[in-house]
Amino acid sequence: MASVDHSIEKNIKAYEPSFEAMVPTPFVKFMRTCVIWQFIRFVIINIKMIMVVQKSH
């Protein structure tokens, strides 16, 4: 059997900064938790859905 060189795999460390997930900015956190913004988005999405349904009838 041929031996496999694992030296490359040993150099890869888990949880390096290059593997971290994106961190939301303070503005993004605010927009995700702002009830007023969520309501506006809800209304916009519903208007879009109504338009799609009206086109199909």
MOPAC internal coordinates of N, CA, C and O (Angstrom, degrees):
PM7 1SCF
backbone

  N    0.0000 0     0.00 0     0.00 0    0    0    0
  C    1.4509 1     0.00 0     0.00 0    1    0    0
  C    1.5241 1   110.24 1     0.00 0    2    1    0
  O    1.2310 1   121.39 1   -35.21 1    3    2    1
  N    1.3045 1   114.95 1   144.79 1    3    2    1
  C    1.4631 1   120.11 1   177.98 1    5    3    2
  C    1.5230 1   109.05 1   -86.91 1    6    5    3
  O    1.2310 1   121.24 1   -42.09 1    7    6    5
  N    1.3202 1   115.24 1   137.91 1    7    6    5
  C    1.4664 1   117.92 1   178.10 1    9    7    6
  C    1.5264 1   109.06 1   -84.57 1   10    9    7
  O    1.2310 1   121.39 1   -33.16 1   11   10    9
  N    1.3024 1   114.94 1   146.84 1   11   10    9
  C    1.4638 1   121.38 1  -178.47 1   13   11   10
  C    1.5199 1   108.29 1  -103.20 1   14   13   11
  O    1.2310 1   120.90 1   -44.72 1   15   14   13
  N    1.3272 1   115.88 1   135.28 1   15   14   13
  C    1.4610 1   121.23 1  -179.66 1   17   15   14
  C    1.5303 1   109.24 1   -83.69 1   18   17   15
  O    1.2310 1   120.12 1   -66.11 1   19   18   17
  N    1.3223 1   117.38 1   113.89 1   19   18   17
  C    1.4638 1   122.66 1  -178.85 1   21   19   18
  C    1.5316 1   112.21 1  -101.03 1   22   21   19
  O    1.2310 1   119.84 1  -165.32 1   23   22   21
  N    1.3125 1   117.91 1    14.68 1   23   22   21
  C    1.4630 1   119.75 1  -176.46 1   25   23   22
  C    1.5294 1   111.63 1   -66.06 1   26   25   23
  O    1.2310 1   120.01 1   148.57 1   27   26   25
  N    1.3259 1   117.59 1   -31.43 1   27   26   25
  C    1.4686 1   119.90 1   178.68 1   29   27   26
  C    1.5234 1   109.76 1   -67.52 1   30   29   27
  O    1.2310 1   120.21 1   137.42 1   31   30   29
  N    1.3193 1   117.19 1   -42.58 1   31   30   29
  C    1.4602 1   120.85 1  -178.72 1   33   31   30
  C    1.5289 1   111.78 1   -65.42 1   34   33   31
  O    1.2310 1   119.68 1   150.10 1   35   34   33
  N    1.3121 1   118.22 1   -29.90 1   35   34   33
  C    1.4581 1   120.63 1  -179.88 1   37   35   34
  C    1.5265 1   111.87 1   -69.52 1   38   37   35
  O    1.2310 1   120.29 1   154.77 1   39   38   37
  N    1.3352 1   117.05 1   -25.23 1   39   38   37
  C    1.4586 1   120.64 1  -179.36 1   41   39   38
  C    1.5269 1   112.78 1   -79.53 1   42   41   39
  O    1.2310 1   120.27 1   164.54 1   43   42   41
  N    1.3285 1   117.09 1   -15.46 1   43   42   41
  C    1.4588 1   120.22 1   179.68 1   45   43   42
  C    1.5233 1   107.94 1   -86.13 1   46   45   43
  O    1.2310 1   120.78 1   -58.49 1   47   46   45
  N    1.3149 1   116.11 1   121.51 1   47   46   45
  C    1.4583 1   120.75 1  -179.28 1   49   47   46
  C    1.5262 1   108.83 1  -107.85 1   50   49   47
  O    1.2310 1   121.19 1   -44.67 1   51   50   49
  N    1.3022 1   115.33 1   135.33 1   51   50   49
  C    1.4599 1   119.64 1   175.80 1   53   51   50
  C    1.5204 1   109.28 1   -69.67 1   54   53   51
  O    1.2310 1   120.85 1   -28.26 1   55   54   53
  N    1.3038 1   115.98 1   151.74 1   55   54   53
  C    1.4657 1   123.76 1   176.94 1   57   55   54
  C    1.5272 1   113.27 1    66.56 1   58   57   55
  O    1.2310 1   120.55 1  -150.97 1   59   58   57
  N    1.3282 1   116.54 1    29.03 1   59   58   57
  C    1.4623 1   118.98 1   171.30 1   61   59   58
  C    1.5252 1   108.31 1   -73.43 1   62   61   59
  O    1.2310 1   119.36 1   -22.86 1   63   62   61
  N    1.3228 1   118.83 1   157.14 1   63   62   61
  C    1.4690 1   120.24 1   179.15 1   65   63   62
  C    1.5304 1   113.58 1   -56.67 1   66   65   63
  O    1.2310 1   120.26 1   151.93 1   67   66   65
  N    1.3307 1   117.10 1   -28.07 1   67   66   65
  C    1.4598 1   119.12 1  -179.41 1   69   67   66
  C    1.5287 1   112.40 1   -71.77 1   70   69   67
  O    1.2310 1   119.44 1   164.64 1   71   70   69
  N    1.3277 1   118.68 1   -15.36 1   71   70   69
  C    1.4627 1   122.05 1  -178.79 1   73   71   70
  C    1.5230 1   112.30 1  -101.31 1   74   73   71
  O    1.2310 1   119.50 1   179.30 1   75   74   73
  N    1.3212 1   118.56 1    -0.70 1   75   74   73
  C    1.4574 1   120.05 1  -176.40 1   77   75   74
  C    1.5138 1   111.07 1   -74.64 1   78   77   75
  O    1.2310 1   121.37 1   -26.39 1   79   78   77
  N    1.3152 1   114.98 1   153.61 1   79   78   77
  C    1.4601 1   120.44 1   176.77 1   81   79   78
  C    1.5208 1   109.68 1   -76.24 1   82   81   79
  O    1.2310 1   121.11 1   -19.44 1   83   82   81
  N    1.3179 1   115.49 1   160.56 1   83   82   81
  C    1.4591 1   119.73 1   178.61 1   85   83   82
  C    1.5268 1   109.59 1   -66.03 1   86   85   83
  O    1.2310 1   120.66 1   -40.21 1   87   86   85
  N    1.3066 1   116.35 1   139.79 1   87   86   85
  C    1.4610 1   121.73 1   178.88 1   89   87   86
  C    1.5250 1   107.62 1  -101.45 1   90   89   87
  O    1.2310 1   119.88 1   -53.59 1   91   90   89
  N    1.3430 1   117.83 1   126.41 1   91   90   89
  C    1.4581 1   119.02 1  -178.80 1   93   91   90
  C    1.5290 1   111.91 1   -67.03 1   94   93   91
  O    1.2310 1   121.38 1   -34.31 1   95   94   93
  N    1.3109 1   114.96 1   145.69 1   95   94   93
  C    1.4576 1   120.96 1   178.44 1   97   95   94
  C    1.5278 1   109.61 1   -74.75 1   98   97   95
  O    1.2310 1   119.70 1   -16.27 1   99   98   97
  N    1.3212 1   118.18 1   163.73 1   99   98   97
  C    1.4684 1   119.52 1   177.15 1  101   99   98
  C    1.5313 1   113.09 1   -57.35 1  102  101   99
  O    1.2310 1   120.09 1   144.57 1  103  102  101
  N    1.3580 1   117.43 1   -35.43 1  103  102  101
  C    1.4611 1   119.84 1   178.20 1  105  103  102
  C    1.5217 1   111.07 1   -65.34 1  106  105  103
  O    1.2310 1   120.20 1   138.45 1  107  106  105
  N    1.3251 1   117.22 1   -41.55 1  107  106  105
  C    1.4647 1   121.16 1   179.13 1  109  107  106
  C    1.5246 1   109.80 1   -64.52 1  110  109  107
  O    1.2310 1   120.00 1   137.53 1  111  110  109
  N    1.3117 1   117.61 1   -42.47 1  111  110  109
  C    1.4725 1   120.63 1   177.56 1  113  111  110
  C    1.5214 1   110.69 1   -60.14 1  114  113  111
  O    1.2310 1   120.78 1   138.64 1  115  114  113
  N    1.3383 1   116.12 1   -41.36 1  115  114  113
  C    1.4602 1   119.99 1   178.87 1  117  115  114
  C    1.5277 1   110.98 1   -63.24 1  118  117  115
  O    1.2310 1   120.55 1   134.78 1  119  118  117
  N    1.3385 1   116.55 1   -45.22 1  119  118  117
  C    1.4594 1   119.92 1  -178.58 1  121  119  118
  C    1.5296 1   111.92 1   -65.10 1  122  121  119
  O    1.2310 1   120.08 1   147.37 1  123  122  121
  N    1.3086 1   117.44 1   -32.63 1  123  122  121
  C    1.4663 1   120.94 1   179.28 1  125  123  122
  C    1.5235 1   112.17 1   -71.82 1  126  125  123
  O    1.2310 1   120.22 1   152.90 1  127  126  125
  N    1.3148 1   117.18 1   -27.10 1  127  126  125
  C    1.4649 1   120.34 1  -175.81 1  129  127  126
  C    1.5306 1   112.92 1  -106.08 1  130  129  127
  O    1.2310 1   119.69 1   174.94 1  131  130  129
  N    1.3284 1   118.20 1    -5.06 1  131  130  129
  C    1.4637 1   121.90 1  -178.05 1  133  131  130
  C    1.5327 1   109.40 1   -78.52 1  134  133  131
  O    1.2310 1   120.42 1   -63.30 1  135  134  133
  N    1.3199 1   116.80 1   116.70 1  135  134  133
  C    1.4624 1   122.07 1  -177.43 1  137  135  134
  C    1.5286 1   110.65 1   -65.86 1  138  137  135
  O    1.2310 1   120.09 1   141.77 1  139  138  137
  N    1.3038 1   117.43 1   -38.23 1  139  138  137
  C    1.4678 1   120.96 1  -179.77 1  141  139  138
  C    1.5256 1   110.07 1   -62.51 1  142  141  139
  O    1.2310 1   120.16 1   133.16 1  143  142  141
  N    1.3189 1   117.30 1   -46.84 1  143  142  141
  C    1.4597 1   120.81 1   178.95 1  145  143  142
  C    1.5277 1   111.35 1   -62.91 1  146  145  143
  O    1.2310 1   120.22 1   139.27 1  147  146  145
  N    1.3196 1   117.19 1   -40.73 1  147  146  145
  C    1.4621 1   120.53 1   178.76 1  149  147  146
  C    1.5256 1   110.87 1   -62.98 1  150  149  147
  O    1.2310 1   120.11 1   141.23 1  151  150  149
  N    1.3141 1   117.40 1   -38.77 1  151  150  149
  C    1.4663 1   120.76 1   178.11 1  153  151  150
  C    1.5289 1   110.56 1   -65.53 1  154  153  151
  O    1.2310 1   120.25 1   137.93 1  155  154  153
  N    1.3270 1   117.13 1   -42.07 1  155  154  153
  C    1.4644 1   121.06 1   178.33 1  157  155  154
  C    1.5294 1   109.96 1   -61.24 1  158  157  155
  O    1.2310 1   120.25 1   134.50 1  159  158  157
  N    1.3238 1   117.13 1   -45.50 1  159  158  157
  C    1.4661 1   120.96 1   178.30 1  161  159  158
  C    1.5283 1   111.06 1   -62.06 1  162  161  159
  O    1.2310 1   120.34 1   140.20 1  163  162  161
  N    1.3286 1   116.95 1   -39.80 1  163  162  161
  C    1.4590 1   121.98 1   178.40 1  165  163  162
  C    1.5254 1   110.28 1   -59.81 1  166  165  163
  O    1.2310 1   120.42 1   134.60 1  167  166  165
  N    1.3370 1   116.79 1   -45.40 1  167  166  165
  C    1.4631 1   121.60 1  -179.59 1  169  167  166
  C    1.5352 1   110.11 1   -64.45 1  170  169  167
  O    1.2310 1   120.06 1   135.69 1  171  170  169
  N    1.3174 1   117.49 1   -44.31 1  171  170  169
  C    1.4671 1   121.24 1  -179.49 1  173  171  170
  C    1.5249 1   111.04 1   -61.69 1  174  173  171
  O    1.2310 1   120.33 1   135.01 1  175  174  173
  N    1.3101 1   116.98 1   -44.99 1  175  174  173
  C    1.4723 1   120.58 1  -179.80 1  177  175  174
  C    1.5229 1   110.14 1   -64.17 1  178  177  175
  O    1.2310 1   120.03 1   139.65 1  179  178  177
  N    1.3370 1   117.54 1   -40.35 1  179  178  177
  C    1.4557 1   120.06 1   179.13 1  181  179  178
  C    1.5230 1   111.94 1   -65.74 1  182  181  179
  O    1.2310 1   120.05 1   142.02 1  183  182  181
  N    1.3194 1   117.51 1   -37.98 1  183  182  181
  C    1.4643 1   120.68 1   176.92 1  185  183  182
  C    1.5256 1   109.93 1   -63.55 1  186  185  183
  O    1.2310 1   120.20 1   138.05 1  187  186  185
  N    1.3151 1   117.22 1   -41.95 1  187  186  185
  C    1.4656 1   120.63 1   177.91 1  189  187  186
  C    1.5323 1   110.76 1   -62.34 1  190  189  187
  O    1.2310 1   120.65 1   138.17 1  191  190  189
  N    1.3260 1   116.36 1   -41.83 1  191  190  189
  C    1.4649 1   119.91 1   179.75 1  193  191  190
  C    1.5239 1   110.78 1   -64.79 1  194  193  191
  O    1.2310 1   119.89 1   138.41 1  195  194  193
  N    1.3124 1   117.82 1   -41.59 1  195  194  193
  C    1.4699 1   121.79 1   178.74 1  197  195  194
  C    1.5287 1   109.77 1   -61.14 1  198  197  195
  O    1.2310 1   120.37 1   138.18 1  199  198  197
  N    1.3209 1   116.90 1   -41.82 1  199  198  197
  C    1.4684 1   120.36 1   179.22 1  201  199  198
  C    1.5223 1   111.49 1   -63.34 1  202  201  199
  O    1.2310 1   120.02 1   139.69 1  203  202  201
  N    1.3146 1   117.57 1   -40.31 1  203  202  201
  C    1.4730 1   120.93 1   179.07 1  205  203  202
  C    1.5234 1   110.72 1   -66.17 1  206  205  203
  O    1.2310 1   120.49 1   138.23 1  207  206  205
  N    1.3267 1   116.66 1   -41.77 1  207  206  205
  C    1.4718 1   120.35 1  -179.96 1  209  207  206
  C    1.5233 1   110.42 1   -66.49 1  210  209  207
  O    1.2310 1   120.23 1   139.82 1  211  210  209
  N    1.3366 1   117.16 1   -40.18 1  211  210  209
  C    1.4666 1   120.05 1   179.56 1  213  211  210
  C    1.5249 1   111.47 1   -64.91 1  214  213  211
  O    1.2310 1   119.65 1   145.00 1  215  214  213
  N    1.3158 1   118.27 1   -35.00 1  215  214  213
  C    1.4574 1   121.26 1   178.62 1  217  215  214
  C    1.5302 1   111.51 1   -67.82 1  218  217  215
  O    1.2310 1   120.17 1   150.50 1  219  218  217
  N    1.3081 1   117.29 1   -29.50 1  219  218  217
  C    1.4620 1   120.25 1  -177.09 1  221  219  218
  C    1.5258 1   112.39 1   -82.01 1  222  221  219
  O    1.2310 1   119.71 1   166.52 1  223  222  221
  N    1.3200 1   118.15 1   -13.48 1  223  222  221
  C    1.4675 1   120.50 1  -179.93 1  225  223  222
  C    1.4816 1   112.02 1  -101.64 1  226  225  223
  O    1.2310 1   120.10 1   180.00 1  227  226  225

